[in-house]
């Protein structure tokens, strides 16, 4: 069977969750103020990228979780994916961002 004969793994459009993890504190200044600043800065940077690729993303669908030691923030954005090209471009830009540690 040829790879072009296989059905696509995802049928578009569909709701597609993307988890983005980033470090939100520096070891030099783990204060509450720097933690909150780091959370806000990371969240705003990620939202800007997501909205560039999925302009209809609803911020109410954003889920945020902080790690036990308040070091990492995990954001889950469920977008309405319209194509493989859209997802590839979004993943690439997220992975290239200096604040992002991992994208799942």
C-alpha positions as CSV (number, residue, x, y, z in Angstrom):
1,X,0.0,0.0,0.0
2,X,1.3,3.4,-1.0
3,X,1.4,6.2,1.6
4,X,-0.9,8.2,-0.6
5,X,-3.4,5.4,-0.5
6,X,-3.7,5.6,3.3
7,X,-6.5,7.6,4.8
8,X,-5.5,10.7,6.7
9,X,-5.0,10.3,10.5
10,X,-7.0,13.4,11.2
11,X,-10.1,14.6,9.4
12,X,-10.3,18.4,9.2
13,X,-11.8,20.5,10.5
14,X,-11.6,19.2,14.1
15,X,-11.0,20.3,17.6
16,X,-7.3,19.7,18.4
17,X,-5.6,20.2,21.8
18,X,-2.1,21.4,21.9
19,X,-0.1,21.4,25.2
20,X,2.7,24.0,25.5
21,X,5.1,23.8,28.5
22,X,7.5,26.6,29.5
23,X,9.7,27.6,32.3
24,X,8.2,30.6,34.2
25,X,10.7,31.2,36.9
26,X,14.4,31.8,36.9
27,X,16.6,30.3,39.6
28,X,17.9,33.7,40.4
29,X,14.6,35.3,41.3
30,X,11.9,32.7,42.4
31,X,9.8,35.4,44.1
32,X,6.0,35.5,43.9
33,X,6.1,38.6,41.8
34,X,8.5,37.2,39.3
35,X,6.4,34.0,39.1
36,X,3.3,35.9,38.3
37,X,5.1,38.0,35.8
38,X,6.6,34.9,34.2
39,X,3.1,33.3,34.0
40,X,1.6,36.3,32.4
41,X,4.5,36.8,29.9
42,X,4.5,33.1,28.9
43,X,0.7,33.0,28.5
44,X,0.5,36.2,26.4
45,X,3.4,35.0,24.1
46,X,1.7,31.7,23.5
47,X,-1.8,33.2,22.9
48,X,-0.3,35.6,20.3
49,X,1.2,32.6,18.5
50,X,-1.9,30.5,18.7
51,X,-4.1,33.3,17.5
52,X,-1.8,34.0,14.6
53,X,-2.5,30.4,13.3
54,X,-6.0,30.0,14.7
55,X,-7.6,33.4,14.7
56,X,-10.9,32.1,16.0
57,X,-9.3,30.5,19.2
58,X,-11.5,31.2,22.2
59,X,-9.3,32.1,25.2
60,X,-12.0,30.5,27.5
61,X,-10.8,27.2,26.1
62,X,-7.3,27.8,27.5
63,X,-6.3,25.5,30.4
64,X,-3.3,26.4,32.6
65,X,-1.5,24.3,35.2
66,X,1.5,25.2,37.2
67,X,4.0,22.6,38.3
68,X,4.4,21.5,41.9
69,X,7.5,23.6,42.4
70,X,6.1,26.6,40.5
71,X,8.8,26.2,37.9
72,X,6.9,25.3,34.8
73,X,3.5,26.3,33.3
74,X,1.5,24.1,31.1
75,X,-1.0,25.6,28.7
76,X,-3.5,23.5,26.8
77,X,-5.1,25.3,23.8
78,X,-7.8,23.5,22.0
79,X,-8.0,25.0,18.5
80,X,-10.3,24.3,15.6
81,X,-7.7,22.8,13.2
82,X,-8.4,23.2,9.5
83,X,-5.4,21.6,7.9
84,X,-2.1,19.7,8.4
85,X,-0.3,22.8,7.1
86,X,-1.9,25.0,9.8
87,X,-0.9,22.5,12.6
88,X,2.7,22.2,11.2
89,X,3.2,25.9,11.1
90,X,1.7,26.4,14.6
91,X,3.9,23.6,16.1
92,X,7.0,25.0,14.3
93,X,6.5,28.6,15.7
94,X,5.7,27.3,19.2
95,X,8.8,25.1,19.2
96,X,11.0,27.9,17.9
97,X,9.9,30.3,20.7
98,X,12.7,30.7,23.4
99,X,10.2,30.4,26.3
100,X,8.8,27.1,25.2
101,X,10.3,24.0,26.6
102,X,8.1,21.4,25.0
103,X,5.0,21.1,22.7
104,X,2.8,18.1,22.8
